[in-house]
Structures are given as structure tokens and as C-alpha cells.
């Protein structure tokens, strides 16, 4: 958005409150930039920022009906918590957004096998070992021990949940 290389950036979150919080964090980050670097907003609402260069950032709930019609980069925040049917519908609705070479970036912690995020992270292969269906170009896993501020409190978290929940939330499993 800052450099004006994409017309729109769409961030989807699991719910309305999360969508608003994500955009608030982006605005807070922008406000901490040195004044000479700080971009101007020509529009600033709870769900949208438009920069002086014309680029828009939208932050909306992950809903296939309301997320259609965008062209640009797409970020799926906490995509792993969206149930299978809804996540597949959202994925299908958003694919046309990236037809001009833009990307969809899905960010989440694993939350079971019944969602599109799981399918992206575990692409299917045919009998010849070739990938079939949807598969990502790149998967990045970040387990807890690679996040400096988590190491100080990990024992408390580990004791407060089942082993399965812990490995999903903190060990990318």
C-alpha cells in the first residue's frame, strides 16, 4: 500500500471485531513511522483506509459474499479457524481477486483438518506423486521456540491446555 504497487489490499479475519482490530493495528504502526515517511489517508474508517496514492486497505470479516469484487493482494488472517464449507467458499470467491498476478496469503495456527487452511498446508498427490488440486507456492511454519517473546511464558501456556491444543497452537502441528 505504501509504495502503491497494488490497487487494493483485502484482509479478512474470522469476525468483525478481529477485522477492526487488525486495521487499528495497521493504523497504529503507520502513526509510529517518522513523519516524513508517514503516508496520508484520504479516507479512514473502521474497515478501510485509502492512501493519498489511491491504494486501499480493506479489513473485513471472512465472508464469501462481502469479499467478492476486489483486485489486489489478499491476506486471510486466522484462516485455520474458519470451518471447511465457509473457508472453501471464501477461497473460491477470492481467487478472481488475484488473476492479475497478485497473491493470497493465508495466516493461521492449525485448527484441525476440517478447513481450507489444512488442505493448503497438506496438498494431495496422485499415484505418481504429483501434486493435484490446490497447493501453495510456499509454506512458512513458525514454532514457538522461534518467537522470542513466547519463550518466557510457554510453560504457563503449556499447562493451561491439552497436549493436542498446545501442539496445534504452538508447534505448527
KEKERO-537499 format. One line per field, with one value per residue (C-alpha): x, y, z; residue in one letter; residue number from 0. Coordinates in nm, 3 decimals. Example, Ala and Ser with C-alpha at 12.3 -4.5 7.8 and 13.67 -1.06 7.14 Angstrom:
2
xx <- (1.230_1.367)
yy <- (-0.450_-0.106)
zz <- (0.780_0.714)
rest <- (A_S)
nr <- (0_1)
***
This chain:
173
xx <- (0.000_0.278_0.452_0.134_0.215_-0.131_-0.471_-0.625_-0.529_-0.802_-0.750_-1.012_-1.044_-1.265_-1.506_-1.598_-1.422_-1.100_-1.121_-1.149_-0.861_-0.633_-0.689_-0.640_-0.301_-0.203_-0.302_-0.106_0.200_0.166_0.138_0.471_0.651_0.871_0.661_0.849_0.762_0.406_0.151_-0.159_-0.504_-0.773_-1.027_-1.010_-1.293_-1.311_-1.288_-1.098_-0.800_-0.737_-0.389_-0.301_-0.160_-0.507_-0.431_-0.699_-0.669_-0.994_-1.029_-1.347_-1.491_-1.415_-1.741_-1.754_-2.045_-1.889_-1.532_-1.609_-1.507_-1.165_-0.850_-0.518_-0.339_-0.544_-0.445_-0.651_-0.596_-0.661_-0.779_-0.746_-1.039_-1.292_-1.496_-1.447_-1.751_-1.708_-1.332_-1.377_-1.647_-1.424_-1.128_-1.338_-1.475_-1.127_-0.944_-1.062_-0.906_-0.558_-0.593_-0.360_-0.067_-0.148_-0.127_-0.338_-0.151_-0.317_-0.202_-0.317_-0.236_-0.353_-0.704_-0.793_-0.829_-1.174_-1.079_-0.913_-0.603_-0.530_-0.575_-0.332_-0.070_-0.121_-0.167_-0.280_-0.071_-0.182_-0.049_0.258_0.350_0.244_0.052_-0.314_-0.570_-0.490_-0.139_0.057_0.376_0.534_0.462_0.627_0.598_0.698_0.702_0.703_1.076_1.143_0.934_1.145_0.867_0.680_0.967_0.928_0.566_0.546_0.535_0.223_0.054_0.152_-0.003_-0.325_-0.423_-0.425_-0.122_-0.320_-0.424_-0.068_0.090_-0.167_-0.131_0.244_0.419_0.255_0.110)
yy <- (0.000_0.240_0.210_0.195_-0.130_-0.286_-0.117_-0.287_-0.498_-0.708_-0.850_-1.096_-1.207_-1.462_-1.194_-0.825_-0.741_-0.906_-0.720_-0.385_-0.472_-0.566_-0.234_-0.044_-0.213_-0.114_0.248_0.245_0.117_0.387_0.655_0.542_0.599_0.908_1.199_1.230_0.865_0.861_0.832_1.049_0.896_1.031_0.802_0.642_0.425_0.117_-0.113_0.087_0.314_0.490_0.636_0.950_0.730_0.576_0.235_0.096_-0.143_-0.315_-0.525_-0.734_-1.047_-1.365_-1.389_-1.502_-1.270_-0.949_-1.020_-1.051_-0.795_-0.689_-0.683_-0.699_-0.870_-1.080_-1.168_-1.434_-1.374_-1.676_-1.874_-2.200_-2.123_-2.085_-2.407_-2.615_-2.509_-2.137_-2.145_-2.322_-2.072_-1.781_-1.930_-1.971_-1.616_-1.468_-1.650_-1.399_-1.119_-1.241_-1.307_-1.015_-1.176_-1.079_-1.325_-1.475_-1.512_-1.735_-1.690_-1.915_-2.166_-2.519_-2.590_-2.941_-3.091_-2.960_-2.637_-2.499_-2.394_-2.759_-2.851_-2.578_-2.698_-3.065_-3.075_-3.403_-3.609_-3.852_-4.206_-4.067_-3.839_-3.523_-3.254_-3.221_-2.958_-2.652_-2.614_-2.316_-2.187_-2.151_-2.267_-2.099_-2.262_-2.072_-2.290_-2.125_-2.162_-1.930_-1.648_-1.470_-1.323_-1.655_-1.848_-1.659_-1.770_-2.102_-2.316_-2.134_-2.184_-2.549_-2.622_-2.439_-2.661_-3.019_-3.152_-3.161_-2.798_-2.695_-2.870_-2.712_-2.360_-2.353_-2.629_-2.597_-2.946)
zz <- (0.000_0.093_-0.242_-0.449_-0.630_-0.585_-0.616_-0.313_-0.019_0.138_0.485_0.607_0.968_1.139_1.265_1.258_1.584_1.466_1.133_1.309_1.544_1.255_1.079_1.407_1.448_1.094_1.164_1.492_1.308_1.043_1.312_1.461_1.131_1.105_0.981_0.651_0.570_0.703_0.421_0.425_0.446_0.216_0.383_0.727_0.861_1.085_0.782_0.519_0.466_0.137_0.098_-0.097_-0.373_-0.421_-0.271_-0.039_0.253_0.349_0.661_0.658_0.816_0.621_0.429_0.066_-0.015_0.116_-0.003_-0.374_-0.632_-0.508_-0.722_-0.543_-0.259_-0.016_0.339_0.517_0.888_1.114_0.812_1.006_1.238_0.958_0.911_0.597_0.395_0.469_0.409_0.074_-0.030_0.070_-0.119_-0.434_-0.405_-0.364_-0.644_-0.909_-0.699_-0.782_-1.157_-1.240_-1.062_-0.705_-0.413_-0.141_0.187_0.446_0.806_1.089_1.352_1.270_1.396_1.293_0.947_0.854_0.678_0.368_0.561_0.643_0.275_0.171_0.417_0.323_-0.056_-0.213_-0.452_-0.720_-0.762_-0.947_-0.657_-0.844_-0.660_-0.753_-0.664_-0.459_-0.330_-0.202_-0.358_-0.016_0.339_0.635_0.978_1.290_1.606_1.947_2.008_1.713_1.866_2.131_2.347_2.370_2.527_2.857_2.909_2.726_3.040_3.162_2.825_2.809_3.148_3.060_2.762_2.639_2.455_2.128_2.165_2.252_1.956_1.720_1.858_1.925_1.734_1.388_1.403)
rest <- (X_X_X_X_X_X_X_X_X_X_X_X_X_X_X_X_X_X_X_X_X_X_X_X_X_X_X_X_X_X_X_X_X_X_X_X_X_X_X_X_X_X_X_X_X_X_X_X_X_X_X_X_X_X_X_X_X_X_X_X_X_X_X_X_X_X_X_X_X_X_X_X_X_X_X_X_X_X_X_X_X_X_X_X_X_X_X_X_X_X_X_X_X_X_X_X_X_X_X_X_X_X_X_X_X_X_X_X_X_X_X_X_X_X_X_X_X_X_X_X_X_X_X_X_X_X_X_X_X_X_X_X_X_X_X_X_X_X_X_X_X_X_X_X_X_X_X_X_X_X_X_X_X_X_X_X_X_X_X_X_X_X_X_X_X_X_X_X_X_X_X_X_X)
nr <- (0_1_2_3_4_5_6_7_8_9_10_11_12_13_14_15_16_17_18_19_20_21_22_23_24_25_26_27_28_29_30_31_32_33_34_35_36_37_38_39_40_41_42_43_44_45_46_47_48_49_50_51_52_53_54_55_56_57_58_59_60_61_62_63_64_65_66_67_68_69_70_71_72_73_74_75_76_77_78_79_80_81_82_83_84_85_86_87_88_89_90_91_92_93_94_95_96_97_98_99_100_101_102_103_104_105_106_107_108_109_110_111_112_113_114_115_116_117_118_119_120_121_122_123_124_125_126_127_128_129_130_131_132_133_134_135_136_137_138_139_140_141_142_143_144_145_146_147_148_149_150_151_152_153_154_155_156_157_158_159_160_161_162_163_164_165_166_167_168_169_170_171_172)
***
